[in-house]
Amino acid sequence: MLNNVDMIEDFCVEKTKRTEAYSMKSTHRHDAYEIYYMSKGERLYFIKERTYHVKAGDLVLVNMYDLHKTTEAYSPNHERILINFKSDYIQRMANGMEESFYEIFQKFPVLRLNIKEQGAVESILRKMIEEYEDKTEGYQTYLRLLLVELLLYIYRHIKKNKIEPIEYPNSLHEKVSEIVRYINSHYMDVLTLQSLSKQFHISPYYLSRVYKEVTGFSFVEYLNQVRINEAQKLLKTTNLNVTSIAEKVGYENPTHFGRVFKTITGTSPLKYRKNGSGTNTIDV
């Protein structure tokens, strides 16, 4: 099953070390912010519309509901620390700064830190992991304080430094990102490998292969994910019937739309409208 919106707890932090080949089975998104610190190794990290080559010492910031997925990058060995937190988790501690903190997730998906900056971030992360695992008295308050400290550090880092966009690993990645942006803007149209290959002057076979290679998932998987995400928004915010919504997001056949919707979300469009969410698990 493809993951759609993963429902997670208000706050979680975990450290993972992998020595064997691993790639997320599917793209996913969730109703929380994500901070991903690569402590050792490297990964390819797709976020919203492009893939980043994330290396040791890089900090990844994923906005709420942005599609993302990690895949192997040249070596299976890597260690990473992952934080997820809901928007209201820090409100009482942020003292009016929360909106500024949330903005950093919209502008800078990947920050490349120097040695000194890595040390500062790792110090905060170590304390977080200890508190989260030991759960000694007052740990919940301290976790909120540590998260605010981390967000404030990131915010100040961005304010005082000229942040340069992370370069594409190569021209192929840049070309595929251009195609992804086109899909994000034209998902409601009739899109096929053949039509995209003509649009971008690439053979269908080559496009299929490089799209999977660069992003970590197939063209059809990604297109369906984008369309279903938009359908979910319409189900929540409008009174349009399912047939009309299917047409608006690019499906000519309502029955096919219903099947794809259930595959991705775990529920039917009507049940989703009634309940507001599907049943999914996190795979990171």
Secondary structure by P-SEA (a helix, b strand, c coil): ccccbbbbcccccbbbbbcccccccccccccbbbbbbbccbbbbbbcccccccccccbbbbbcccccbbbbbcccccccbbbbbbcccccccccccaaaaaaaaaacccbbbbcaaaaaaaaaaaaaaaaaaaacccaaaaaaaaaaaaaaaaaaaaaaaccccccccccaaaaaaaaaaaaaaacccccccaaaaaaaacccaaaaaaaaaaaccccaaaaaaaaaaaaaaaaaacccccaaaaaaaaccccaaaaaaaaaaaccccaaaaaaccbbbbbbcc
